[in-house]
């Protein structure tokens, strides 16, 4: 006998939808909670208006559909295997079953956490089915009460996968800010609607480093809630203060901070709950190997279920991994800062030359924590000329930095004692490098800068295996100074070194640089030189400092892992 579609439901296309056993809708309207009936195959036979409203679906979306396929999801929002579905099991075994938390896919694309009850329902003789009642969890959860929580809604495989992904994501970056953003993305919206990270600085000050909200399917960083925090109280029993002192994780809600505040942090926490609308939060310390680094707060607003004590072990596992990753990132950044400071102290201050603009930059390697071998120099000579130099010692470690200092100091001494010509000085330097310095190989450009009787500046230089200087005129014409090129230092080859001379036009810019500005692992160096030329031409009339900063930013390849030394000068215009 053909089944009959309920009169209140729309016609169902036979070719695309199975037809459920009919149930009068008015019977379900007497159920004030959201309710629907499924037949023995799990096809939806009837719904009430409360269910359609709650699930944001109309009758046409629901009737005749497989309730499991259409509605039931796991905590990730993914389709749940039928073998793991407790509702499906209760339907097939004709038993009553309930759960405090199940995840349901709504018609508006959201994932809704609901309590549910399924009980057997007889549609007619020999026609079993089930009545499903859904309702939001409005009751408050006692933080001290052990409960299943969301972490137990995740399977053991889900939890292990989350922890493994956390380890992979956080240990693959040495940038603290990037690690914090990855931690937030791992926990929101999977575990919460909000993620808040408070960090302790090296001076024991508290900074709200990151606040992330899940809003309309997108993670939004709330900069308005980030920033400095009041000092950490040493005796406060409030959850965040205890977590920042390294105490065990705990659960908090708006009522936790409703009383008279015992510290400035308690005041800020009260404001946080008010502005975010969080009804439940879990707070855990982030511990490093030796010290407490901060605290992670996960908060819920959209999902009705609150955190329970059953959620805390998973949260502590996450923060334990975050603490180790942040410890490594902080140590790396501390070492990098020391290395950069050391590198800059090894590099000189630029001399003041009347009528001439000069500036220099050093950019460390993006992924290295060591000092490097790139360097620049400028200093006056005994005959009134000014010496310019830029070079690169092979390596990115303390040996390279030490070799760089030796090469630079020897070059200064040779140039000062006998400034005959750049080529002669570099020849002496090459011999000294071979016999006295612990430098495998190095490149260098050495130049004398003088003024002629006509007021123009004259450049005499030699090049020992270094990328050629770039000359840019005021109207944007460019020229690489390829003359005077010779073999690099340290090869043991006794070849004469030649000098070249050029007159610098008024308002021209001369650029000396190391190969980190133009080399890329994915492109030939000619591409990098062409990119340098084109960008320098476009910036020719910028002030020299702006010219230098923009050129470094626009030309340096993103995949470059080398440091960069940079020296630029600009000649004056002609006197009227």
Secondary structure, DSSP 8 states (H G I E B T S, - for coil): ------TTS----TTTS-------HHHHHT--SEEEEEETTSBEEEE-HHHHHHHT--HHHHTTSBHHHHHEE-TTS-B--GGG-HHHHHHHHT--EEEEEEEEE-TTS-EEEEEEEEEEEEEETTEEEEEEEEE---S---TTS---HHHHHS-HHHHHHHHHHHHHHHHT---HHHHHHHHHHHHBTTTBSEEEEEEE-TTS-EEEEEEEEEETTEEEE-GGG-EE-----SS--SHHHHHHTT---EEE-GGGG-S--SSHHHHHHHHHHHHH--SEEEEEEEE-SSSEEEEEEEEESSSS----GGGHHHHHHHHHHHHHHHHHHHHHHHHHHHHHHHHHHHS------TT-EEEEEEE--TT--S--SEEEEEEE-TTS-EEEEEEEES-SSHHHHHHHHHHHHHHHHHHHH--S-HHHHHHHHHHHHHHT---S-EEEEEEEEEE-TTS-EEEEEEEES---EEEE-TTS-EEEE-TTEE--BTS--------EEEEE-TT-EEEEE-GGGT--SSS-HHHHHHHHHHHHHHTTTS-HHHHHHHHHHHHS-TT--S-EEEEEEE------
